[in-house]
């Protein structure tokens, strides 16, 4: 998985939590171990700073091989949000993102 895909997945993870109207204003990503086709990529995050409507969120993406990436994302949320772990009632078993290639590719 390359940096472009990782950037997109981190952005999607954060905006899915923050709401459709959230606006990412900064994102810094550091890659770690590779994520290979078929690997399960699990994201966890937490709000680290609430600066008057601008939130800073720390995100870690892990595979079975270790940390694939760490990121710091700054955003303006769609609605007031309290600083807390990025959790929802279903987050006890958060959905994973598969790095498997799409089916039906070119021959």
ZIWO-V326220 format. One record per residue. N is the residue number from 1. OMEGA is omega in radians with two decimals (none if undefined). Layout:
# ZIWO-V326220
n={N,N}
omega={OMEGA,OMEGA}
This chain:
# ZIWO-V326220
n={1,2,3,4,5,6,7,8,9,10,11,12,13,14,15,16,17,18,19,20,21,22,23,24,25,26,27,28,29,30,31,32,33,34,35,36,37,38,39,40,41,42,43,44,45,46,47,48,49,50,51,52,53,54,55,56,57,58,59,60,61,62,63,64,65,66,67,68,69,70,71,72,73,74,75,76,77,78,79,80,81,82,83,84,85,86,87,88,89,90,91,92,93,94,95,96,97,98,99,100,101,102,103,104,105,106,107}
omega={-3.10,-3.07,-3.13,3.10,3.13,3.09,-3.14,3.14,3.10,3.11,3.13,3.12,-3.08,-3.11,3.02,3.11,-3.01,-3.14,-3.03,-3.12,-3.13,-3.14,3.09,-3.14,3.09,3.08,3.07,-3.09,3.03,3.13,3.08,-3.12,3.13,2.96,-3.06,3.06,-3.12,3.10,3.03,-3.13,-3.09,3.14,2.98,-3.14,3.10,3.03,3.14,-3.13,2.99,-3.06,3.08,3.11,3.02,3.13,2.99,-3.04,3.06,-3.08,3.05,3.06,-3.06,2.93,3.07,-3.14,-3.10,-3.13,3.07,-3.13,2.95,-3.09,2.95,-3.09,3.05,-3.12,2.98,-3.07,3.13,-3.11,3.12,-3.11,3.09,3.11,-3.14,3.06,3.11,-3.12,3.01,3.13,-3.12,-3.02,3.05,3.02,-3.05,3.13,3.12,3.08,-3.14,3.08,-3.12,3.13,3.12,3.10,3.04,3.14,-3.13,3.10,none}
